[in-house]
Amino acid sequence: MIKRHSDLVLEITAHDPDTVENDLNTAVEIAREHAMEERRHGILVTQHGYTSYTVAVSRDVPYGQTHERREQTEN
């Protein structure tokens, strides 16, 4: 499931690998279209857990690039 928080942030929640991959690809494409309109920021994909991700247009990522990161979890 892709939940749109704004044109800049999309949240992905899925419980099987195929759905995760498909939803991430779709969310990245939506973010890329928005980033290309502005031509100022790139895309940041953050993994929050095995089933939870966010895709965001981010000023911390150079235009034309997509960066991936894992959120640090405390044990």
Order of alpha helices (4+ residues) and beta strands (2+ residues): beta-beta-alpha-beta-beta-beta
